[in-house]
Amino acid sequence: MDKLLELIAKGPDPTRGLRGLALARYHDITTARAQLSRWGEIATALGLSAQQGPAIADAYRRVARRVAVGKLKPPSATPVPQPAAAPRQGRQAGISTGAATGERPAPPERAGFKRIDID
């Protein structure tokens, strides 16, 4: 195989810094951000320290801009297994609102607050 084709087959080199890592894991980072993960959590998941969260965010934004205009092409996405969703029943499974009996549900207790009944 041609050396250039071998180089292309390897994909982005993560040793090239955070931009190389952001490009190599572009689809994974995009999915994590869509699921509202924090940059510190993403950084630790990538094997970095949580303090490098802003740096990986900056690198990802630079890569995303270049992907958007067509200057970079991220590697193909690897399928991520999705957890099976539990069947939903009403608002929350197993919690009765008392609507069938006409009762009002008791408000949740808050930490540090005491319920006082006023007559």
N, C-alpha and C positions, 0 to 999 in steps of 0.2 A: 504494500500500500504506500502511496505517496506520503511523505512526511507532513505536508500541509493538510492532507485529509486526516491523518492521525491526530494532528493538533486540533482540528475542527471537531473530530469525534470525541475528544476528551472534554470539550465544553469549556466554560469559563474557569479560570484558575483561581480558586479561593485564596491562594497565597499572595495574590496581587493586591490584597487589602480588602477593606470593607465593601468597596464597590464590586469587586469580583465575587465576594460572598453574597452580596445582595442580588447580583445578577443570577448566580447559580441557584439561589433559593427564592427567586422572584415570585413564583406562583404560591409557594408556601407562605411567604411573608404577606402577600396580598390576601390570602385566605385568612391568616391570623388577624390582620387588621380589620377585615370585614366582620370578624367575630368579636371585635372590640378588645383585642388583646393589647396590653400596654407595651410600649417599646422596650421597657426593662425586662418584661417577661419574654419577649421575642429574642432579645439579646442573650438571655440565659439559655433559652431553648437552642440557640445557635452555637452555644459553647463559649459565649463571651460573658463578661461581667455585666451586672445590671446597670452599672454606671456607664457602660458603652451604649446604652439605649439611644440617647440622642445622636450619637455618631452613626449608628446603623440606620436611624431614621433619615439622617441627612444623606447617607449613601444611597438608601432606597429611593428617596425622592429624586436624586440625580439620575439614577438608573431608570426610574419610571418616566421621567421627562424624555429621555432618549429612546425608550421603548415606544412612547406615544408618537414620536415624530418619525419612527422607523429607522433610527440610527443604530439601535441595538435590538437583538432578537434573543429573548430569554429561551433557555432550553425548554423542551416540551414538559408539560405538567405531569407529575406522577399522581395517579388517582389516590385520593385520601378516603379511607373507609369512614363512612358516616355512622354514628351510633343509631341504633334502632329507636324510633320514637315510641314512647308508651302511649297507649290509647288515652285520649282525653275524655273526661266526663265532666260536663258542666264547666264551671270556672276553674276549679281545682279539684283534682280527684280526691275523694274521701272527705271533703269538707262540706258540711251541710250548712246552708244559709238559714234554715228554719222557715223558708218561704212556704213549704207545704203545710206546716203547722201554725203559721202566723206568728211565730216567735221571732224576736230580734236576736241575732247572735251577739254574744258578749264581746265587747271590744278587747283587743289584745292588751295584755299588761305591758307597760313600758318600764324599762330598767330605771330604778330610782324614783318612780312615781307611784303613789298609792291612790287607789280608787276611793273616793269619798262620795257617799250617797247623800244628796241634799233633799230633804223632805219639804 
